[in-house]
Amino acid sequence: MREEYKPVIGLEVHAELSTKTKIFCNCSTKFGAKPNTQVCPICMAMPGTLPVLNEKVVEYAVKAGLATNCTISKDSKNDRKNYFYPDLPKSYQISQYDKPLCENGYVEIDTKNGKKKIRILRIHIEEDAGKLNHDDFGGGSLVDLNRAGVPLIEIVSEPDIASSEEAESYLKKLKSILEYIEVSDCKMQEGSYRADVNVSVHKIGEPFGTRTESKNMNSFRSITREIDYEIERQIDVLENGGVVKQQTLRWDDVSGKTFAMRGKEEADDYRYFPEPDLVAIKLSDEYIQNIKDNLPELPESRYERYINEYNMSQKDAEIIVASKYLSDLFEKTSGICGNRKAVSNWIISDISRILNEKELEPANIPFSANQLAKMITMIDDGKISTKIAKTVLEELFENPKDPEEIVNEKGLSQISDEGEIKKIVEEILQNNPQSVQDYKAGKDRALGFLVGQAMKQTKGKANPQMLNKLFKEAL
């Protein structure tokens, strides 16, 4: 990016709430059902039907507001946001306009220049729309209304974000908070955590430029790529004497470019007016205080505890705390096996690596804390080596069951019989006379080579501590 230009980025995050039923009816919110099987006359917008607000939606929204340092409104209301789209059967969405539930909060992120507060303008509740399934062969689109009426909170940031790196940091921090307070599962691949990305650029010292918006993005990688591309595209337009148009854009992940969809709507275009079928939302001080008093432990608190109580490094604590699912796995597994250091090492190294390779969210880890703890205990008891445990872990991701069963089925038990290992040591020494001479000449690395040869010969099954001891004795 050219230094004379400054980007301005704002994010509108939509998080589906983890309620069992929809926002205005009793239909299930469960993901993955067959199309149009979780619908009723209310979420299908049949004439004469009336919405009834799900109280849990309000509670979860207030939780999110308190966890992000917002002021909670004791007097808010619902509004109709009017627009036509095939997956919105009412031709309007019940949302909130001028009286949202939560306002004026912030989330603190880490940047290369230190801590930075990203202000939150508002958090409001609304219903999700249905989903269009495009049929490339039939040349049309099919509407699935299972998602229509699923409750959302929309978290609108102030334009405080200055780069794609800051945007990613903010989105990850916000996702972590929502997971910790258990109001949303934030499964991006299922669309339950997505963002509308607003980008503009201006020369330093001049007024803000015209913004564009890319809708419904649900991948950190895509969002950072879109921001970087859009910043450069807008600068090129301005440098060539053009004018940036206020538009809604579509991001194409394959070409790595944005494409115009339509002119950007403003609030007036939606013709907001109060929802006549729902009463105002009145909250008491006691109601808000009760939710505040019962908030779960937040990421910052766990981070401090891991460093101060567990003597964990800042980097390790940051990695584990970033995901509630990883942090919970760490807590539960440590409580069972009593070896916190080993648990954190496995999570930070091999478990994180496999999650990346398989493109899985931590929430989709298939094995339990009991199974991971059993594997670590087997290492501590000398039943398997760390090398064998890596094979066991890979199997736990594919076929989660008792690690002892995996070891027995695959013949992975560690060789700890001293007589058997002695024979292996003698054979390795006989076949590697040069390494024996090197060791006796003071080259300690030769011992590592010999142990490595023994591990290779036994396919990682030999007890490494016993190997070291017997090699030293023999040498």
HUWOZI-V119892 format. One record per run of one state. SS is the DSSP state (a for helix, b for strand, c for the rest). FROM is the first residue (numbers start at 1). LEN is the number of residues. Records with the same first field share a line. If there is no record, write none. Layout:
SS: FROM-LEN ; FROM-LEN
//
This chain:
c: 1-4 ; 17-4 ; 22-6 ; 29-26 ; 68-3 ; 73-2 ; 77-2 ; 83-9 ; 96-6 ; 112-2 ; 128-3 ; 136-4 ; 145-6 ; 158-3 ; 162-2 ; 181-7 ; 191-2 ; 204-8 ; 218-2 ; 240-7 ; 253-4 ; 264-3 ; 271-2 ; 275-6 ; 283-2 ; 294-5 ; 309-5 ; 322-2 ; 338-2 ; 359-3 ; 365-4 ; 381-5 ; 399-4 ; 410-5 ; 416-2 ; 432-1 ; 441-4 ; 458-4 ; 463-1 ; 475-1
b: 5-12 ; 21-1 ; 28-1 ; 71-2 ; 75-2 ; 79-4 ; 92-4 ; 102-10 ; 114-14 ; 131-5 ; 140-5 ; 151-7 ; 161-1 ; 193-11 ; 212-6 ; 247-6 ; 257-7 ; 273-2 ; 281-2 ; 415-1 ; 462-1
a: 55-13 ; 164-17 ; 188-3 ; 220-20 ; 267-4 ; 285-9 ; 299-10 ; 314-8 ; 324-14 ; 340-19 ; 362-3 ; 369-12 ; 386-13 ; 403-7 ; 418-14 ; 433-8 ; 445-13 ; 464-11
//
